[in-house]
Every structure is written in C-alpha cells, then in structure tokens.
Amino acid sequence: MELDLALIWALLIATAVLLYVVLDGFDLGVGLVFPFLSDEEERDVAMNSVAPVWDGNETWLVLGGGGLFAVFPLAYAVVMPAVYAPVTAMLLGLVFRGVAFEFRWKTVRWKRVWDWSFTLGSLVAAVAQGIILGALVQGIEVENRAYAGGWWDWLTPFSLLCGVAVAIGYALLGATWLIMKTEGGVQDHGFRLAWPAAIGTVAMVGAVSLWTPFLDPVFMERWFSTPGLFLTAPVPILTGLTVLSLIWGLLRRRDYQPFISAQILFVLCFVGLGISFYPNIVPPSISIWDAAAPDESLGFLLVGTAVLLPIILAYTIYAYSVFRGKVRAGEGYH
C-alpha cells in the first residue's frame, strides 16, 4: 500500500504547531502575568520556572515553519504574503522576550526595563499568533496559485478577536504553570490570576467557536449538519468537561489539575480547527495535496525527520525531567 506522504507531513506539521502552542504558550503566559506579581523576588521565581525550557520550546515553531516551507511550498508562498506584518511582529516580540531573559539578570539599573520587555514581547508574540490564526481561519484569497489579497486583509474583527483569545488563553497557561511549579506567594498569585484568565478563555473560546461556522459554508455544514454533527459532537462535549475539570482544580487548589486541564482545552481547540480545515491547508481552496511538494522530496525529508524528531523529543523530555519539581526563591536556572 502506497503511503500518503502529503497527509503524513500534514499531521507532522500540525503536531509540531500544537506542541509549540502547548509548550511555548505557558512561558509566553508567564510573561503576560509577570507584571501582576507583587515584587522582584516573585518575578525572579516566575522567570526561573521557565528559564531552562523556553528556548527549547521554540524548536517546534522552527520545525513547523521550516517544514511548511520545505514540504508545502505553495501554502508557504500563499500564507506568508498574507500575514507578513503579524509574522514580523511575532518574531520581534520573541526576540525582545529572549533578550530580556538574559539581560534582566545582568543589570540593576535597567532591570525594570527588561521586565517590561519580557512582558511586552510576550504580549506582542501572543496577539500576533492569534491574528495569524484568525487570518488563516477566515480564509485567504488565492488566484492562479498566488496570494491575491491586500496588505491589510489580515486585520479584521475576527482576527483581532482571535488575537485577544490567544493572549488570554496563554495567560491562563502561564498562571496555571506558576500554580504547578511554585509555592507560597507566587502560587497564591497564580490562583488569583488563573480565575479571570479562565473565565476570559472560556468566553473567548465560545465567541470564536460561534463565529467560525459563519465564515465558510463548509465549516457550518461540518459542525451543524448530519451526519457530521454526530462525528464532531465529542469535541464540544469534551471541552465542557475540561472546563469543569479546570474550575474544580482551581476551587480545590490542586497543583497539577488546572495546568493539565488548560492544556487539554488548547488541544481540543486545535482538534476543532483541524476538523474545520480538513482537507485544506489554506482555507478555503488549497488542499494538503495541492500544496505538497513532489513525493520524492516528501520521502527524502521524511527520512531525515524520522531521525531528528525522536532526538528532539528525547532532549525535550530530558530537560523537563531534569528541571521537574517546584522552583523556590533563591533557586533556579540562573
């Protein structure tokens, strides 16, 4: 039986993007809640909780973006001109955030400046990622296998809503990460910040989910007509149960349950997007197979990925294992 290499690569890139969101999402979220911590010692603990892993988390963004360029060149050629501005903003935000990780530990006079750079870089990156997602979901205009829209097509009420939604969702991941990784005052702040972030995230997920089917008749048919309705119903049902688990974990002040529930919520949202998109990689008109490189290229790249991907997974798991447990004041990576 011949392998569907385009579909395999679509699943690999989707997995890389999902891993980036759930891993880098919480350290971007720590940056978003950073200003709400009470003093410098609490901010040091919060930053130390993500300092050993944040740069490794971004590996998955490189894999997803680089894989798109190599494996689905048509999709890359169409999507990038459509979202150049938010992609540039995202990269600048990630640069400022990365510099802040190192500079704030080496300066005294400018420490507050780098604290705000950490927060603003995280905010810009999070909002930009949401806008990119919104621009993709609402559809990209294509003619003759090229982007046919304008410079500002990415800037719409729906894409801005997605930008706010992703930022609030990342703040929830950041707050629940602090709950899991810290104790004392920092953990208490994590619980207090998690409540508004959880309420905001649930509201934003509901708003985006209700708006999305009206963007494309295919989305509407897939989610609200039979027999598709019976196949897609488990996603909103599981989402509701996950929200209840999140709330219960916060009420009972559990260390791990809120973070795990928040992560599952992101995974379910990602699955919902996959259900809406399939088989397109660039809605509404470019399918996975239309955008794919020749099978010879896909097969050659898949061999290299089969070697590299287990290595990346292994060092990621090892890093989280080495730095497992609570982070306390006076301890940390730096």
C-alpha positions as CSV (number, residue, x, y, z in Angstrom):
1,M,0.0,0.0,0.0
2,E,1.4,3.4,-1.0
3,L,1.9,5.9,1.7
4,D,0.1,9.2,1.5
5,L,3.2,11.3,2.2
6,A,1.3,14.6,2.0
7,L,-1.1,13.6,4.7
8,I,1.7,12.2,6.9
9,W,3.5,15.5,6.6
10,A,0.4,17.5,7.3
11,L,0.0,15.5,10.5
12,L,3.6,16.0,11.4
13,I,3.5,19.8,10.9
14,A,0.2,20.0,12.8
15,T,1.7,18.1,15.7
16,A,4.8,20.5,15.7
17,V,2.5,23.5,15.8
18,L,0.4,22.0,18.5
19,L,3.5,21.2,20.6
20,Y,4.7,24.8,20.1
21,V,1.4,26.2,21.3
22,V,1.1,24.0,24.4
23,L,4.8,24.3,25.4
24,D,5.7,27.9,24.4
25,G,2.2,29.0,25.3
26,F,2.8,28.7,29.0
27,D,6.1,30.6,29.0
28,L,4.6,33.4,26.9
29,G,1.8,33.3,29.5
30,V,4.3,33.7,32.4
31,G,5.4,36.9,30.6
32,L,1.8,38.1,30.4
33,V,1.1,37.6,34.1
34,F,4.6,38.9,35.1
35,P,3.6,42.5,36.0
36,F,0.9,41.2,38.4
37,L,3.4,39.5,40.7
38,S,4.0,41.5,43.8
39,D,7.8,42.0,44.0
40,E,11.1,41.4,42.4
41,E,11.6,38.1,44.3
42,E,8.4,36.7,43.0
43,R,9.2,37.8,39.4
44,D,12.6,36.1,39.8
45,V,10.9,32.8,40.8
46,A,8.5,33.1,37.9
47,M,11.2,33.6,35.3
48,N,13.3,30.9,36.8
49,S,10.4,28.5,36.4
50,V,10.6,28.8,32.6
51,A,14.2,29.8,32.0
52,P,15.5,26.2,31.5
53,V,12.9,25.3,28.9
54,W,11.7,28.4,27.0
55,D,14.3,28.3,24.2
56,G,13.8,24.5,23.6
57,N,10.0,25.1,23.4
58,E,10.6,27.3,20.3
59,T,12.2,24.4,18.5
60,W,8.7,23.3,17.5
61,L,8.0,26.7,15.9
62,V,11.1,26.3,13.7
63,L,10.0,22.8,12.8
64,G,6.5,23.8,11.9
65,G,7.5,26.9,9.9
66,G,10.5,25.3,8.3
67,G,8.5,22.2,7.5
68,L,5.8,24.2,5.8
69,F,8.4,25.9,3.6
70,A,10.0,22.6,2.6
71,V,7.0,20.3,2.4
72,F,4.1,22.6,1.4
73,P,5.8,25.3,-0.6
74,L,2.6,26.5,-2.2
75,A,1.0,27.0,1.2
76,Y,4.1,28.9,2.4
77,A,4.1,31.1,-0.7
78,V,0.4,32.0,-0.2
79,V,0.3,32.3,3.6
80,M,3.4,34.4,4.1
81,P,2.5,37.4,1.9
82,A,-1.0,37.4,3.6
83,V,0.4,37.6,7.1
84,Y,3.9,39.3,6.7
85,A,3.0,42.1,9.2
86,P,1.8,39.9,12.1
87,V,4.6,37.3,11.5
88,T,7.2,40.1,11.7
89,A,5.6,41.4,14.9
90,M,5.6,37.9,16.4
91,L,9.3,37.4,15.6
92,L,10.2,40.8,17.1
93,G,8.2,40.0,20.2
94,L,10.0,36.7,20.6
95,V,13.4,38.4,20.1
96,F,12.7,41.0,22.8
97,R,11.4,38.3,25.2
98,G,14.5,36.2,24.6
99,V,16.9,39.1,25.2
100,A,15.0,40.0,28.4
101,F,15.6,36.5,29.8
102,E,19.4,37.1,29.8
103,F,19.7,40.9,30.3
104,R,17.5,41.3,33.3
105,W,19.8,39.0,35.3
106,K,22.9,41.1,34.5
107,T,21.7,44.6,35.1
108,V,20.4,46.5,38.1
109,R,19.6,50.0,36.8
110,W,17.7,48.7,33.7
111,K,16.1,45.6,35.3
112,R,12.6,47.1,35.2
113,V,13.1,48.0,31.5
114,W,13.9,44.3,30.7
115,D,11.0,43.2,32.9
116,W,8.6,45.2,30.7
117,S,10.4,44.0,27.6
118,F,9.7,40.4,28.7
119,T,6.0,41.3,29.2
120,L,5.5,43.4,26.1
121,G,7.5,40.8,23.9
122,S,5.2,38.1,25.2
123,L,2.1,40.1,24.6
124,V,3.1,41.1,21.0
125,A,4.0,37.5,20.2
126,A,0.8,36.1,21.7
127,V,-1.5,38.6,20.0
128,A,0.3,38.2,16.7
129,Q,-0.1,34.4,16.8
130,G,-3.8,34.8,17.3
131,I,-4.1,37.3,14.5
132,I,-2.2,34.9,12.2
133,L,-4.6,32.1,13.2
134,G,-7.6,34.3,12.6
135,A,-6.4,35.4,9.2
136,L,-6.0,31.8,8.2
137,V,-9.4,30.6,9.6
138,Q,-11.3,33.4,7.8
139,G,-9.7,32.4,4.5
140,I,-7.0,33.7,2.2
141,E,-7.8,34.9,-1.3
142,V,-5.9,33.0,-3.9
143,E,-5.8,33.4,-7.7
144,N,-3.5,31.4,-10.1
145,R,-1.8,29.7,-7.1
146,A,-0.7,33.0,-5.6
147,Y,-1.9,35.3,-2.9
148,A,-4.5,37.8,-4.4
149,G,-5.5,39.8,-1.3
150,G,-4.3,43.1,0.0
151,W,-1.8,44.2,2.6
152,W,-4.3,44.7,5.4
153,D,-6.6,41.6,4.8
154,W,-5.2,40.0,7.9
155,L,-6.6,42.9,10.0
156,T,-10.3,42.1,10.6
157,P,-12.6,42.0,13.7
158,F,-12.4,38.2,13.7
159,S,-8.6,38.1,13.5
160,L,-8.4,40.7,16.3
161,L,-10.8,38.5,18.4
162,C,-8.5,35.5,17.8
163,G,-5.5,37.6,18.9
164,V,-7.2,38.6,22.2
165,A,-8.3,35.0,22.7
166,V,-4.9,33.5,22.3
167,A,-3.3,36.1,24.6
168,I,-5.9,35.4,27.3
169,G,-5.5,31.6,26.8
170,Y,-1.7,31.9,27.1
171,A,-2.2,33.9,30.3
172,L,-4.2,31.0,31.7
173,L,-1.5,28.6,30.8
174,G,1.1,30.9,32.4
175,A,-0.9,31.3,35.6
176,T,-1.6,27.5,36.0
177,W,2.1,26.8,35.2
178,L,3.0,29.0,38.2
179,I,0.5,27.1,40.3
180,M,2.1,23.9,39.4
181,K,5.8,25.0,39.6
182,T,5.8,27.3,42.6
183,E,4.6,27.7,46.1
184,G,3.8,30.4,48.7
185,G,3.1,33.9,47.4
186,V,3.8,33.1,43.8
187,Q,1.4,30.2,43.8
188,D,-1.2,32.3,45.5
189,H,-0.9,34.9,42.8
190,G,-1.2,32.1,40.2
191,F,-4.5,31.0,41.7
192,R,-5.8,34.6,41.8
193,L,-4.7,35.3,38.2
194,A,-6.0,32.0,36.9
195,W,-9.6,32.8,37.7
196,P,-10.1,35.8,35.4
197,A,-7.9,34.2,32.8
198,A,-10.0,31.0,32.9
199,I,-13.3,33.0,32.6
200,G,-11.8,35.0,29.8
201,T,-10.5,32.0,27.9
202,V,-13.8,30.1,28.1
203,A,-15.7,33.3,26.9
204,M,-13.2,33.7,24.0
205,V,-13.3,30.0,23.0
206,G,-17.1,30.3,22.9
207,A,-17.1,33.5,20.9
208,V,-14.6,32.2,18.3
209,S,-16.4,28.9,18.1
210,L,-19.7,30.5,17.4
211,W,-18.3,32.9,14.9
212,T,-16.2,30.4,12.9
213,P,-19.0,28.5,11.2
214,F,-20.4,31.7,9.7
215,L,-17.1,32.3,7.9
216,D,-17.4,29.4,5.5
217,P,-20.4,27.3,4.5
218,V,-18.1,24.2,4.7
219,F,-17.5,25.0,8.4
220,M,-21.2,25.4,9.0
221,E,-22.1,22.1,7.3
222,R,-19.3,20.2,9.1
223,W,-20.4,21.3,12.6
224,F,-24.1,21.7,12.4
225,S,-25.5,19.2,9.8
226,T,-26.0,15.5,10.0
227,P,-24.2,13.1,9.9
228,G,-21.2,15.3,10.5
229,L,-22.8,16.7,13.7
230,F,-22.6,13.2,15.3
231,L,-18.9,13.0,14.5
232,T,-17.9,16.4,15.7
233,A,-20.1,16.5,18.9
234,P,-17.5,14.8,21.1
235,V,-15.2,17.9,20.8
236,P,-17.6,20.4,22.4
237,I,-18.7,17.8,25.0
238,L,-15.1,17.1,26.0
239,T,-14.4,20.8,26.0
240,G,-17.2,21.3,28.5
241,L,-15.9,18.5,30.7
242,T,-12.4,20.0,30.5
243,V,-13.7,23.4,31.6
244,L,-15.4,21.7,34.6
245,S,-12.1,20.0,35.5
246,L,-10.3,23.3,35.3
247,I,-12.8,25.0,37.6
248,W,-12.7,22.1,40.0
249,G,-8.9,22.1,40.1
250,L,-8.9,25.8,40.9
251,L,-11.5,25.5,43.6
252,R,-9.7,22.7,45.3
253,R,-6.4,24.4,44.8
254,R,-4.8,21.4,43.1
255,D,-1.2,21.8,41.9
256,Y,-1.4,19.9,38.6
257,Q,-5.0,19.7,37.6
258,P,-5.5,23.3,36.5
259,F,-2.5,23.2,34.2
260,I,-3.3,19.9,32.7
261,S,-6.9,20.9,32.1
262,A,-5.8,24.2,30.4
263,Q,-3.5,22.2,28.2
264,I,-6.3,19.8,27.2
265,L,-8.5,22.7,26.4
266,F,-5.9,24.0,23.9
267,V,-5.6,20.6,22.4
268,L,-9.4,20.3,21.9
269,C,-9.5,23.7,20.3
270,F,-6.7,22.6,18.0
271,V,-8.6,19.4,17.1
272,G,-11.6,21.6,16.3
273,L,-9.6,23.7,13.9
274,G,-8.4,20.5,12.2
275,I,-11.9,19.3,11.8
276,S,-12.9,22.6,10.2
277,F,-9.9,22.8,7.9
278,Y,-9.5,19.2,6.6
279,P,-8.6,18.6,3.8
280,N,-7.5,22.1,3.2
281,I,-4.2,23.5,4.5
282,V,-5.1,27.1,3.3
283,P,-8.8,27.7,3.5
284,P,-10.9,27.9,1.5
285,S,-9.3,26.5,-1.6
286,I,-5.8,24.9,-1.2
287,S,-5.8,21.3,-0.1
288,I,-3.0,19.3,1.5
289,W,-2.3,17.5,-1.8
290,D,-2.5,20.7,-3.9
291,A,0.2,22.4,-1.7
292,A,2.5,19.5,-1.3
293,A,6.0,19.1,-2.8
294,P,6.7,16.1,-5.1
295,D,6.6,12.7,-3.4
296,E,10.4,12.3,-3.9
297,S,11.0,15.4,-1.8
298,L,8.5,14.4,0.8
299,G,10.1,10.9,1.1
300,F,13.6,12.3,1.3
301,L,12.6,14.8,4.0
302,L,10.6,12.2,5.9
303,V,13.8,10.0,6.3
304,G,15.7,12.9,7.9
305,T,12.7,13.8,10.1
306,A,12.4,10.1,11.3
307,V,16.0,10.5,12.7
308,L,15.7,14.1,14.1
309,L,12.3,14.0,15.6
310,P,13.0,11.3,18.2
311,I,16.1,13.2,19.2
312,I,14.2,16.4,19.7
313,L,11.5,14.6,21.7
314,A,14.2,12.9,23.8
315,Y,16.0,16.1,24.8
316,T,12.8,17.9,25.4
317,I,11.6,15.1,27.8
318,Y,15.0,15.0,29.4
319,A,15.1,18.8,30.0
320,Y,11.7,18.8,31.7
321,S,12.7,15.8,33.7
322,V,15.9,17.4,35.0
323,F,14.1,20.6,36.0
324,R,11.0,19.0,37.4
325,G,9.6,19.9,40.8
326,K,8.9,23.2,42.5
327,V,11.0,26.3,41.9
328,R,11.7,28.2,45.1
329,A,13.1,31.7,46.0
330,G,16.9,31.7,45.7
331,E,16.9,28.6,43.5
332,G,16.8,28.4,39.7
333,Y,18.5,28.2,36.4
334,H,20.5,31.4,36.8
